[in-house]
Amino acid sequence: MSKLNEREIIEWDLTRLYALLDDETIFEDIKTVLREKDELVRDYRGRISGENISARELRGLLEKSESLLNRAGKLSMFAYLNHSVLTADSATQKLVRKMDDLEAALESGLMFIKLELARVSDDFFSELNECDELKNYRHYFDLVRALRDHQLSEPEEDIIVRKDITGKMAMLNLFDEFTSTFEYRIFIDGEEKVLTESEVENLRSHGDEGIRKKAFESLFRKTEENSVILTNIYNSLAKDWDLDASKRHFSSPISMRNIENEVSDESVENLIDATTQGYSIVQDYYRLKARVMNKEILLHSDIYAPLADSRDIFSWQEAKNMILEVMGNFDSQSGRIISGFFDGEYIHGSIIPGKRSGAFCYYASPEVHPYVLVNFGGKTSDVLTLAHELGHGLHGVLSSKQTHLNYETPLTMAETASIFSEMLMTDFLLDNISGKAEKLSLISKRMEEILASTARQNMFTRFEMAAHSIISREFLSFKELSDLYFEELKLMFADTIVFFPESKFEWARIPHIFHTPFYCYAYNFAQLLVISLYRMYLEDGDVFKRRYIRLLESGSSDSPEILLKSVGIDISEPYFWENGLHFIQENFLERLRDIIDS
């Protein structure tokens, strides 16, 4: 393994989208999209609800709307990607606000299509839905009809979209830009260092207990220092979500997310209950980890401590070569697609000041290649994160054979390819290391990442459910939110770790609960789902590969339940989630125990 060479880490090329932030083409394209949107509204509005439109004309309307959404997606992608690495730059901030306005105008203008389709007579709807000319849009029609009882009048929907610009969207922009300015000052080896959030996160897995503790306290105290702003932002966003859910007659705030995710309340309840009952896996793991570390009990700052002295700094080139080998061995087409991300410079990998922390893959249109952002520090976890995000990218490229309305999957399916890529990468790494220390290090890290994707995300979801149930009625203070979060922390870890006063502040560091309420259970859903898919791969090999690629190519052309049944999975069964948890117990925890005892 090599010393990290930061100069070899690639940064993306956005010029294939637009040349510059002030490229005149951007503003011309915005005007064109808005003009064509107005023409489309003028020509078609009222014709669906009046049942005065043919199947061919309706298909033309849907294709024109998809064309507008594709072009707006390209514009938004350019703005957001620039903003993600230059969060404090005024030009990128201004462009993002302009895209917020464009998206709101487009959503407001095109909403008549959904509203009118939802309200036509059953006979006319059936006639449209059974027409071969519209077969590509059957799932879209089904989704529209499923939501009709939760739709408001067109004037109400229009007001919500327009007010979101100065409400929800403004709050989210404030949250992103505010938190991206955080600097963390930590004394290491007698010297004060000023670090980014990503750099401090990396220190949480440092071999020195004192440095881990400093990193933990620094990260979590920062939220307390900024508690007034973070608490008000969270209350405002949660209240906005809850008011919307109530106005639309959903039984609970999470139900509004469930229907968008195309899963039943019952399936999500089964997932949450099974994972909560499986918290014993978390507790068994951290008792085992304490034993290996010769500790009676772990500190909260120890949960990501390395279990063995293993050199795990990979160069960017090593990470690239391993990922290409893994994906190419799995499927040659997938390998070529992943290679295109590196060769075409669709990845931003370096850690720089002002860049947002974490990682993501952005794709907004089947006509534009996805882009990946990571903060690559050379650790094994960074290699797996890169594989994870490139899995998203693979999914985005394969599903681009769909048109826009069938392109983006619901959150419940969005993590499928990413987590599957991590599983492939894990097995590759295990097959290519021989020493006990390295195996112990890798399996323990993977165990922690899997627990972070399952139990930890479940904890976040339970916290959100508790917080939203109160915020629906009244404002929650920073202390009250922190106390709610601490109850969930204690339930998950039980008596296996010693908490710090700062432990309960972690909720304010979770971007998903601000940006996308109830997103987090999708990670748990996907992790346990992918375990079943991976079992099939190990058993069926090439037969599975063909089905898996078809699944990714399907995008959102049908419901998750139907698409997954095509590969032999039934997510409606309660034992489905329990089987996934048993796999974690048997194939990771027990495997780790065997290595320790060998």
MOTAFEN-V577876 format. One record per backbone hydrogen bond with DSSP energy under -1.0 kcal/mol. CO is the residue of the C=O (numbers start at 1). NH is the residue of the N-H. E is the energy in kcal/mol with one decimal. If there is no record, write none. Layout:
# MOTAFEN-V577876
co:CO nh:NH e:E
co:CO nh:NH e:E
This chain:
# MOTAFEN-V577876
co:5 nh:8 e:-1.4
co:6 nh:9 e:-1.1
co:10 nh:349 e:-2.6
co:14 nh:17 e:-1.9
co:14 nh:18 e:-1.8
co:20 nh:23 e:-1.5
co:23 nh:26 e:-1.3
co:24 nh:28 e:-1.9
co:25 nh:29 e:-2.8
co:26 nh:30 e:-2.1
co:27 nh:31 e:-1.9
co:28 nh:32 e:-2.3
co:29 nh:33 e:-2.6
co:30 nh:34 e:-2.4
co:31 nh:35 e:-2.5
co:32 nh:36 e:-2.8
co:33 nh:37 e:-2.2
co:34 nh:38 e:-2.2
co:35 nh:39 e:-2.1
co:36 nh:40 e:-2.4
co:37 nh:41 e:-2.4
co:38 nh:42 e:-2.4
co:39 nh:43 e:-2.2
co:40 nh:44 e:-1.9
co:41 nh:45 e:-2.1
co:44 nh:47 e:-2.2
co:46 nh:50 e:-1.3
co:47 nh:52 e:-3.1
co:48 nh:51 e:-1.9
co:54 nh:58 e:-2.5
co:55 nh:59 e:-2.3
co:56 nh:60 e:-2.0
co:57 nh:61 e:-2.2
co:58 nh:62 e:-2.5
co:59 nh:63 e:-2.6
co:60 nh:64 e:-2.2
co:61 nh:65 e:-2.3
co:62 nh:66 e:-2.2
co:63 nh:67 e:-1.9
co:64 nh:68 e:-1.9
co:65 nh:69 e:-2.3
co:66 nh:70 e:-2.5
co:67 nh:71 e:-2.0
co:68 nh:72 e:-2.4
co:69 nh:73 e:-2.2
co:70 nh:74 e:-1.8
co:71 nh:75 e:-1.8
co:72 nh:76 e:-2.7
co:73 nh:77 e:-2.5
co:74 nh:78 e:-2.0
co:75 nh:79 e:-1.9
co:76 nh:80 e:-3.1
co:77 nh:81 e:-2.6
co:78 nh:82 e:-1.7
co:79 nh:83 e:-2.2
co:80 nh:84 e:-2.1
co:82 nh:86 e:-1.2
co:84 nh:356 e:-3.1
co:86 nh:89 e:-1.7
co:89 nh:93 e:-2.2
co:90 nh:94 e:-2.3
co:91 nh:95 e:-2.0
co:92 nh:96 e:-2.4
co:93 nh:97 e:-2.0
co:94 nh:98 e:-1.9
co:95 nh:99 e:-2.1
co:96 nh:100 e:-2.2
co:97 nh:101 e:-2.0
co:98 nh:102 e:-2.1
co:99 nh:103 e:-3.1
co:100 nh:104 e:-2.2
co:101 nh:105 e:-2.4
co:102 nh:106 e:-2.6
co:103 nh:107 e:-2.8
co:104 nh:108 e:-2.7
co:105 nh:109 e:-2.4
co:106 nh:110 e:-2.5
co:107 nh:111 e:-1.1
co:110 nh:113 e:-1.8
co:111 nh:115 e:-2.4
co:112 nh:116 e:-2.6
co:113 nh:117 e:-2.3
co:114 nh:118 e:-2.2
co:121 nh:125 e:-2.5
co:122 nh:126 e:-2.6
co:123 nh:127 e:-2.0
co:124 nh:128 e:-2.1
co:125 nh:129 e:-2.9
co:126 nh:130 e:-1.7
co:128 nh:131 e:-1.2
co:131 nh:134 e:-1.7
co:132 nh:135 e:-1.5
co:134 nh:137 e:-2.0
co:135 nh:138 e:-1.2
co:137 nh:141 e:-2.5
co:138 nh:142 e:-2.3
co:139 nh:143 e:-2.3
co:140 nh:144 e:-2.2
co:141 nh:145 e:-2.4
co:142 nh:146 e:-2.1
co:143 nh:147 e:-1.4
co:147 nh:150 e:-2.0
co:153 nh:157 e:-2.8
co:154 nh:158 e:-2.5
co:155 nh:159 e:-2.1
co:156 nh:160 e:-2.2
co:157 nh:161 e:-2.2
co:158 nh:162 e:-2.2
co:159 nh:163 e:-2.9
co:160 nh:164 e:-1.7
co:163 nh:167 e:-1.1
co:164 nh:169 e:-2.7
co:167 nh:171 e:-2.4
co:168 nh:172 e:-2.3
co:169 nh:173 e:-2.4
co:170 nh:174 e:-2.3
co:171 nh:175 e:-2.5
co:172 nh:176 e:-2.6
co:173 nh:177 e:-2.6
co:174 nh:178 e:-2.7
co:175 nh:179 e:-2.5
co:176 nh:180 e:-1.7
co:178 nh:181 e:-1.2
co:179 nh:182 e:-1.3
co:184 nh:195 e:-3.0
co:186 nh:193 e:-3.1
co:188 nh:191 e:-1.5
co:191 nh:188 e:-2.9
co:193 nh:186 e:-2.4
co:195 nh:184 e:-2.1
co:196 nh:200 e:-2.1
co:197 nh:201 e:-2.7
co:198 nh:202 e:-1.8
co:199 nh:203 e:-1.1
co:201 nh:204 e:-1.3
co:202 nh:205 e:-1.3
co:203 nh:206 e:-1.7
co:208 nh:212 e:-2.2
co:209 nh:213 e:-2.2
co:210 nh:214 e:-2.1
co:211 nh:215 e:-2.5
co:212 nh:216 e:-2.5
co:213 nh:217 e:-2.6
co:214 nh:218 e:-2.5
co:215 nh:219 e:-2.5
co:216 nh:220 e:-2.4
co:217 nh:221 e:-2.5
co:218 nh:222 e:-1.3
co:220 nh:224 e:-1.2
co:221 nh:225 e:-2.8
co:222 nh:226 e:-1.2
co:224 nh:227 e:-1.7
co:226 nh:230 e:-2.3
co:227 nh:231 e:-2.7
co:228 nh:232 e:-1.9
co:229 nh:233 e:-2.5
co:230 nh:234 e:-2.5
co:231 nh:235 e:-2.6
co:232 nh:236 e:-2.2
co:233 nh:237 e:-2.5
co:234 nh:238 e:-2.9
co:235 nh:239 e:-2.7
co:236 nh:240 e:-2.2
co:237 nh:241 e:-2.1
co:238 nh:242 e:-2.6
co:239 nh:243 e:-2.7
co:240 nh:244 e:-1.9
co:241 nh:245 e:-2.5
co:242 nh:246 e:-2.5
co:243 nh:247 e:-2.7
co:244 nh:248 e:-1.8
co:245 nh:250 e:-2.6
co:246 nh:249 e:-1.6
co:254 nh:258 e:-2.4
co:255 nh:259 e:-2.2
co:256 nh:260 e:-1.2
co:257 nh:261 e:-2.2
co:258 nh:263 e:-2.3
co:264 nh:268 e:-1.8
co:265 nh:269 e:-2.6
co:266 nh:270 e:-2.5
co:267 nh:271 e:-2.1
co:268 nh:272 e:-2.7
co:269 nh:273 e:-2.9
co:270 nh:274 e:-2.5
co:271 nh:275 e:-2.2
co:272 nh:276 e:-2.4
co:273 nh:277 e:-2.4
co:276 nh:279 e:-1.5
co:278 nh:281 e:-2.1
co:279 nh:283 e:-2.0
co:280 nh:284 e:-2.9
co:281 nh:285 e:-2.2
co:282 nh:286 e:-2.3
co:283 nh:287 e:-1.8
co:284 nh:288 e:-2.1
co:285 nh:289 e:-2.6
co:286 nh:290 e:-1.8
co:287 nh:291 e:-1.8
co:288 nh:292 e:-2.1
co:289 nh:293 e:-2.1
co:290 nh:295 e:-3.1
co:291 nh:294 e:-1.3
co:298 nh:498 e:-2.8
co:299 nh:302 e:-2.1
co:300 nh:303 e:-1.2
co:302 nh:305 e:-2.1
co:308 nh:310 e:-1.8
co:315 nh:319 e:-2.3
co:316 nh:320 e:-2.7
co:317 nh:321 e:-2.7
co:318 nh:322 e:-2.4
co:319 nh:323 e:-2.4
co:320 nh:324 e:-2.5
co:321 nh:325 e:-2.1
co:322 nh:326 e:-2.7
co:323 nh:327 e:-2.7
co:324 nh:328 e:-2.2
co:325 nh:329 e:-2.3
co:326 nh:330 e:-1.8
co:327 nh:331 e:-2.5
co:331 nh:335 e:-2.3
co:332 nh:336 e:-2.1
co:333 nh:337 e:-2.1
co:334 nh:338 e:-2.5
co:335 nh:339 e:-2.3
co:336 nh:340 e:-1.6
co:338 nh:341 e:-1.1
co:339 nh:343 e:-2.8
co:340 nh:344 e:-2.1
co:341 nh:346 e:-2.8
co:342 nh:345 e:-1.1
co:345 nh:13 e:-2.6
co:346 nh:372 e:-2.8
co:348 nh:374 e:-2.6
co:349 nh:376 e:-3.1
co:352 nh:355 e:-1.7
co:354 nh:87 e:-1.7
co:360 nh:373 e:-3.1
co:362 nh:371 e:-2.0
co:365 nh:368 e:-1.4
co:371 nh:362 e:-3.1
co:372 nh:348 e:-2.4
co:373 nh:360 e:-2.3
co:378 nh:314 e:-3.5
co:379 nh:383 e:-1.9
co:380 nh:384 e:-2.3
co:381 nh:385 e:-2.2
co:382 nh:386 e:-2.4
co:383 nh:387 e:-2.3
co:384 nh:388 e:-2.5
co:385 nh:389 e:-2.7
co:386 nh:390 e:-2.2
co:387 nh:391 e:-1.6
co:388 nh:392 e:-1.6
co:389 nh:393 e:-2.1
co:390 nh:394 e:-2.6
co:391 nh:395 e:-2.2
co:392 nh:396 e:-2.7
co:393 nh:397 e:-2.3
co:394 nh:398 e:-2.9
co:395 nh:399 e:-2.5
co:397 nh:400 e:-1.1
co:399 nh:402 e:-2.1
co:403 nh:406 e:-1.9
co:404 nh:407 e:-1.7
co:406 nh:556 e:-2.7
co:410 nh:413 e:-1.8
co:410 nh:414 e:-1.2
co:413 nh:416 e:-1.5
co:415 nh:419 e:-2.3
co:416 nh:420 e:-2.1
co:417 nh:421 e:-2.0
co:418 nh:422 e:-1.6
co:419 nh:423 e:-2.1
co:420 nh:424 e:-2.2
co:421 nh:425 e:-2.3
co:422 nh:426 e:-2.6
co:423 nh:427 e:-2.1
co:424 nh:428 e:-1.9
co:425 nh:429 e:-2.4
co:426 nh:430 e:-2.5
co:427 nh:431 e:-2.1
co:428 nh:432 e:-1.0
co:435 nh:439 e:-2.2
co:436 nh:440 e:-2.8
co:437 nh:441 e:-2.4
co:438 nh:442 e:-2.6
co:439 nh:443 e:-2.7
co:440 nh:444 e:-2.0
co:441 nh:445 e:-2.0
co:442 nh:446 e:-2.7
co:443 nh:447 e:-2.7
co:444 nh:448 e:-2.2
co:445 nh:449 e:-2.3
co:446 nh:450 e:-2.7
co:447 nh:451 e:-2.5
co:448 nh:452 e:-1.9
co:449 nh:453 e:-1.5
co:450 nh:454 e:-1.5
co:451 nh:456 e:-2.7
co:454 nh:458 e:-2.2
co:455 nh:459 e:-2.3
co:456 nh:460 e:-2.2
co:457 nh:461 e:-2.2
co:458 nh:462 e:-2.6
co:459 nh:463 e:-2.3
co:460 nh:464 e:-2.7
co:461 nh:465 e:-2.6
co:462 nh:466 e:-2.1
co:463 nh:467 e:-3.1
co:464 nh:468 e:-3.2
co:465 nh:469 e:-1.6
co:467 nh:471 e:-3.1
co:468 nh:472 e:-2.1
co:470 nh:473 e:-2.2
co:470 nh:474 e:-2.7
co:477 nh:481 e:-2.6
co:478 nh:482 e:-2.5
co:479 nh:483 e:-2.5
co:480 nh:484 e:-2.1
co:481 nh:485 e:-2.2
co:482 nh:486 e:-2.2
co:483 nh:487 e:-1.7
co:484 nh:488 e:-1.2
co:485 nh:489 e:-2.2
co:486 nh:490 e:-2.6
co:487 nh:491 e:-1.7
co:488 nh:492 e:-2.0
co:489 nh:493 e:-2.7
co:490 nh:494 e:-2.1
co:493 nh:496 e:-2.0
co:496 nh:298 e:-1.2
co:498 nh:300 e:-2.2
co:500 nh:503 e:-1.3
co:502 nh:505 e:-2.2
co:503 nh:506 e:-1.4
co:505 nh:508 e:-1.5
co:506 nh:509 e:-2.8
co:507 nh:510 e:-1.4
co:511 nh:514 e:-1.1
co:511 nh:515 e:-2.9
co:512 nh:516 e:-2.7
co:516 nh:519 e:-1.8
co:519 nh:522 e:-2.5
co:520 nh:523 e:-1.3
co:520 nh:524 e:-1.0
co:521 nh:525 e:-3.0
co:522 nh:526 e:-2.7
co:523 nh:527 e:-2.7
co:524 nh:528 e:-2.3
co:525 nh:529 e:-2.1
co:526 nh:530 e:-3.2
co:527 nh:531 e:-1.6
co:528 nh:532 e:-1.2
co:529 nh:533 e:-2.0
co:530 nh:534 e:-3.3
co:531 nh:535 e:-2.0
co:532 nh:536 e:-1.9
co:533 nh:537 e:-2.1
co:534 nh:538 e:-2.4
co:535 nh:539 e:-1.6
co:536 nh:540 e:-3.5
co:537 nh:541 e:-2.1
co:540 nh:543 e:-1.6
co:541 nh:545 e:-2.2
co:542 nh:546 e:-1.8
co:543 nh:547 e:-1.5
co:544 nh:548 e:-3.1
co:545 nh:549 e:-2.6
co:546 nh:550 e:-1.9
co:547 nh:551 e:-2.1
co:548 nh:552 e:-2.2
co:549 nh:553 e:-2.4
co:550 nh:554 e:-1.2
co:552 nh:555 e:-1.2
co:554 nh:557 e:-2.4
co:559 nh:563 e:-2.7
co:560 nh:564 e:-2.7
co:561 nh:565 e:-1.6
co:562 nh:566 e:-1.1
co:564 nh:567 e:-1.4
co:564 nh:569 e:-2.2
co:565 nh:568 e:-1.3
co:573 nh:576 e:-1.5
co:575 nh:579 e:-2.5
co:576 nh:580 e:-1.2
co:577 nh:581 e:-1.9
co:578 nh:582 e:-2.3
co:579 nh:583 e:-1.8
co:580 nh:584 e:-1.7
co:581 nh:585 e:-2.1
co:582 nh:586 e:-2.7
co:583 nh:587 e:-3.2
co:584 nh:588 e:-1.4
co:584 nh:589 e:-2.0
co:585 nh:590 e:-2.3
co:588 nh:592 e:-2.4
co:589 nh:593 e:-2.2
co:590 nh:594 e:-2.2
co:591 nh:595 e:-1.9
co:592 nh:596 e:-2.4
co:593 nh:597 e:-2.3
